[in-house]
Amino acid sequence: MQTTITKSFNFEAAHQFDGYNEKCAKLHGHSYRFEVTISGPVITNGNYEGMITDFLEVSRIVDKEIISQWDHTLLNTVVSFRPTAELLAAEIFKRLKKAGLSVSKVRLWETEKSSATVME
């Protein structure tokens, strides 16, 4: 049986899109929210019995790999790509996978009504 857990996170950051002809070309900020979904079997014994993984461990990894590096920054200066919602969601997915989480989906909201989703 496959089970998923999802945890939400927030960070504040600014960005701008050089070479873009709409208002987002100007420097502006967002209160980003993102969800990380982890998939896997439920552990049947030991300290994590009944869990896929510990929510606290997910929080530690997300804080180290994403929040501590992106919160209250100008994203254009901390990532090597145009910081669109789509590419930020993909970068979160990639970094968390590399850190050892069994990520199956990342959904990033740039505004309350606009989000990008990356799935495996």
Secondary structure, DSSP 4 states (H G I P E B T S, - for coil): --EEEEEEEEEEEEE--TT--SGGGS-EEEEEEEEEEEEEPPP-SSTTTT-SS-HHHHHHHHIIIIIHHHTTEEGGGTSSS---HHHHHHHHHHHHHHTT--EEEEEEEEETTEEEEEE-
